[in-house]
Amino acid sequence: MMSSHDSTDKNDGPVTVTPINRLRGELCLPGDKSISHRAAMIASIAHGESMLKNFHLLRIAQPRWTACKRLAFVSRRMDLTITILGNGASGLQKPAQILNAQNSGTTMRLLSGILAGQTFETTITGDDSLLSRPMLRVAEPLRLMGAEIELETNGCAPLRIKGHNPLRALDYQLPIASAQIKSTVLLAGLTADGVTTVEEPAPTRDHTERLLSEFGAPIERNGKRSAFEVAWS
C-alpha cells in the first residue's frame, strides 16, 4: 500500500531564485474584518450618508452587516461597497426582532455600547459559543453610565439592554487591556452628557479611535496614561 508520503512528487529538488532589482504591479488587499464592522456601526450613528468601500463581506462579517441593516434607517450594498444613511448617535430605530450576533463577540460588545444610549429596549443574542462567553465586563461600565443591562445568572449573554439618553459621562479605568471593552465605552460616550474618558492598562488596537476621528468625533489621546476622551454632539 502506498502511503501519503510515497506520493510525493519525485522531481522535488533544489530551487534557485535569482535576485531582481524591483517588483512592479498592484495588489488589492481584502477589507479588514475588524475595521469594516466598526466602520459600519459608526456610520449607522453618524449624520448623513457614508459610503464604505472594499468592505469585508465574507460570511464571518454578516452579523455586523445584518445588525446595521436592522438598526439604520437606510442601507445598501453593491459588491464590496455599502452605503449607510445615519441619523445621529441617538437616531437608530428599534429593531423588529432580536439581534443575532452569531459567533461575533465584537459585534455583541460594540453594539451594546451604541444601544445603551438609545431610548428603546433591545436584546442581543448569539450562537452557543457566544452565549458561553462572559459579558459582565461590558455590562458594568454601561450600568455606571445609566443603561439597564440584564445578563444570564452566569454573567453571559443574551444581553437585554434598556437604553438611556443621555447617558452619564464616565471616567473609566479598564480592569484589563481590551480593545473591545474600550470601544464599547467610547461608543456609549457618544450619547453621554459630557466627556467620557477611558484609561487602559496597556495599549490595544486603536481601530475604533481612528474611525471615530475620521467620522468627526473629537477624540483625544493622553499618551502618558493611554487614556482616550470622546464627545460627540
N, C-alpha and C positions, 0 to 999 in steps of 0.2 A: 504494500500500500504506500502511496506517495504522500508524504506529509506536506504541510503548507510551506515548510522551509525548502523542500525539494523542488517546489515550483518556481523558485526564484529565477529571474532572467539570467541565463548562462553567460550573457555578454556583459554583465556588470564588471566594471573595472575602473581604473583611474580616469578622472575627468580633468581636463586642462582648461583653465579660464584665463583669457588674455585681458589685461587691464585696458580700459578705454579712458579717454580724456573727459568725456561728459555724457550724460544721458539727456535725451530730449523727448518731450511728449507731455501729455496732460493726463492726470489721474483724478477722477471724480470720486471722492470718498463718500460712503453712505452716511446718511444723517445719524447723529449720535442719539441713542435712545434716551439717555438721561436729560440731555439738553432739550430734545424735542418735546417730551411731555411737560417739562417745566414751562417751555415757551407757550404751549397750548393752554395751560392753566392760567398763566399770567395774561395772555391775550384775551381770555374769557372775562377777565375783570378789568381790562383796560377800557379806555374811552375810544370808540370808533373801530374801524376795520383794520385788522392785522393780517398780513399775508406771510405765511411761514413756508419757505422753500426747502427742498431736499429733506422733507420731514421723514422721520423714521416711522414707517408704517408696516413693519413686519408684524407677525402675529403677536409678539410679546408687547407691542405698543398699543394694541387695540383697546385695552381697558381705559387708557387715558383719553383716546380719541372718542370712544363711546360716551364716557362721562362728560366730556366737554360738550358734546352734541346735545346731551340731555339737560345741561345747565345753561349754556349760552343761548342767546336769542337767535342767532343765525350762524350756521357753519356750513362750509362747502369743502369738497375735496376734489381735486383734479390731479391725477397721477401722484407725484410726490410733493404737491403744493396744496396746502389747506388755507382756507380763509375763515377767520372768525371775527364776528362783529360783537364787540363787548359794549356793555352799558355801565361801566364803572365797577368799583370794588364791591358795592352793595347792590348791584343790579342784576344778579343772577335770578333765574326763575326756578321755582320749586319743581323738582323732577317728579314725573308722574309715577315713578316706581323706585324701588330700592336700587341704589348704585352698586354695581358689582365690580370690584377691582380685580377679580380673578386671583392671580397669584402675585400681584404687584403691591408690595409694601410701600413703595414710594408713592404710588397713586393714592393709597389709603391715607397715608400720613400727611402728604401735602394738601390734598383736598380737604382734610379735616381742618387745617388752618384757614383755608378760604371759607369753608362753610360755617365756621364758628362765628363769623361776622355777618351772616345773613339773618333774615328775620323769619325764617321758616325752619321746620324740623326736617332732618334728613337722616337716613340710615345708609351706612356703607358696609357691605359685606364682601366676602371673597370665597375662594375655594378652601378646601380642608387645610392645606398647608398655611395659607394666610391666616385662617381663623385660629391657628395654634401659636401665632407669634404675638409677643407681648405688645400692648399699646398704651400701657399706663404712663410711660414717659412722655407720650404725646398728649394724653388727656390732662395731665397735671398742669402744665402751663396754660392750656386753653381754659381750664376751670378758673385759674387765677385771674384770667382776663375777663371772666364773666359768662362764658358759654357753659351750658349744661351738657356734660358728656357722660353717657352711660356705656359701661362695658359689661362683659360677662363676669361672673364671680371670680374667674381665674385671671382677670385683667386683660383678656383678649377680645378681639372683635367678635361680632359686629359692633361698630360704633354707632350709637344713636346720638345725634347732635341736635340740640336745640340752641340755635344761634342767638346772639345778642348784638344789637347795633346802637350806639358804638360800643366796642369792647374797651376794656380798661388798658391803657398803655402799661407796659411791663418792662422792668429791668431784670432780665433773667440770665442766670448763670447755668449753663448746661452741666448736668451731672456727669456726662460722658461726652467725648468728641463724636458728634453725629451730624452729618450734613442734612439728613432728613428732618431731625428734630429742630435744628437751627432754621431750616427752611419753613417748617410748619409755623414757628413762632413769628418769623419775619412776615410771612404771608398774612397771618392773623393781624399783625401790626398795621396792615394797610387800612383796616377798618377801626383802629383804636382812636381814642380821644387825645392822643399825644404821641410823643416819640417812644417807640419800643426799641430796647437795646438787648442784644443777645451776646453773651460772652462765652466763648468756647475754651476749654482747657488745652486744646491743641488744634492746629489748622486742619480744616476739612475742605472738601471740594467746594468751590465757590460759584457753581453754575447759577444758582438762584440769585445771588447778589449781582452778578454781571448782567443777568437778564432784567432784573428789576431796574437797574441803571439804564439799560438800553430802552426800556419802556417808559422811562421818565420819572421813576420813583426816586426821590432824593435819598440816597443811601450812603452813609459814611462809614469808613473803617478806621478804627484806632489800632494801629499795628502793635502797640505795646501790650494791649490787652486782648488782641484778637476779638475785638468787640465790633458789632455792627448795629447801626441805628437806622431805622426806617420810618418814614411817614409819607403818606400819600393822601392828598386831599381830593 
